[in-house]
Amino acid sequence: MQAERYAWARFSWQQARDDKGTPRRHVRDAAQNDDTRPETGAPFTALCGTTVAPHPDDNDQARGTCFAATCQVCTVLIAREMNWNAAELGQLAGTFHWSRADIAQLGAAIGMNYGQARRLLAHWTEAAK
């Protein structure tokens, strides 16, 4: 399939690198990025709030492969967008190690401070039991 003929859904996974050059698989929200398809080297804001850009050496949309780790914040946020319940979100969140920075990033992406995001993760985790 030719990339230019591909009709992009609102959300798509895209391997991209942050400003430090770290490759991760992020969720791209077309509605937040002018409904344009990702281009190598063109930055976009991922669902987690990080500005990233597809790199020529690992553009998965061009090659169809991805070897980078998945952004855990994007993963949880896309599940939330898909209306997963608290127990399902807790099971998913429990598969990741959450650093203070990760929790803060999750909070920032959904309009919460660190403490609120930490309590939300705890609520999801409790619901998963």
N, C-alpha and C positions, 0 to 999 in steps of 0.2 A: 504494500500500500504506500502510495506517495504521501509524504508528510504534509505537503500543502493541501491535499485533499481530505486530510483527517479532520473531522468535526470534533472540536474539543468540548468535552463535558465541562460543567462548572468546576468540578474538582478533578485534579489529576496529580498523580505522583510524578515527581521530577527530580532526578539527581542533579544537585547543584552544590556550589561551594560558597561558603560565607566569606567575609572579608579577610579571614585568617587563612583561607585556602582549604578549609576542612570540608571534604565531600560528605554529604548526607543526602538521604532521600527525603524530600519535603513534599508537602501537599501544596499545590498551587491552586488558588481560587481565581478563576477567570473573571468573576464579577469584580474582584478587587484589583485586577490587573488589566483593565481596559479590554477584556475579552480577546486579547491577542494570544497567539500561541507562543510558547517559550522559544526563544532564539538563543543560540550559543553566544555567551558573553553579555547578553542583555539581562540586567538585574530585574528581579521581581520580589515582591513581598510574599513570603510563605505564610501559610495559615497560622504558624506559630509566632509570626511577627518579625522574623528575621529576614533581612534583605540578603538574597542569595542570587547567584547567576550560574546557569549551565556552563560547564567548562568544555572546551573542545576535546579534551582527552577522555572524558567520561560522560558524554551526553547520551543518556539512556534512551531519550526519545528518538535519537538518530539510529542507535544501534540495537535497541530492544533489550539491553542487558543492564544490570545494576549490581555493583558489588559493595557499595557504601552502606554503612549502617543507616537505619531509619531514624528520623527525628521522633523521639518519643512524644514530644508535645504535639506535633502534627498528627501523630497516630491517634492520640487520645481525642484531639479536637475533631478529627474527621469522624470518629465513632460517635462523638457527641452530636455532630451535625446530622448524622444518620439516625438520630433518636435512640441510641442504645440506652437501656435503663441503667440505674445506679449500680446494680449488681454486675452487669456486663462490663460497665466502665471500671468497676473495681477489680474485676478479674484481669482486664487488659492492663490497667495501671500497675497491677501487682507483678507483671512480667518485666517491669523496668526497675532499675535502681534510680531513685529520684534524689538528685543533689539539691542543695538549697537554691542554686542558680536555675535548675530545671523547674522547680516549684514556682519560683519568682517569674520565670518566663511564661509558664502556664497561666499564672494569675494575671500578668500583664495582657496576655492575649485575650482573656475573657473579662477584663475590667475589674480584677480583684487585686488586693494587696497580697503579700506573701502569706500572712496569717490566714486570710480567708481561703486562699488556694490550698494551703496545708490542711485546713479543716475539711474542705471539699474532697480532697484525696482521701482523708481519713474516713469520711462518710461513705464514699464509694467502696473503700476497702472493707468497711464494716458490713455494708450491704451485700458484699460478695460472699460473706461467710455463711 
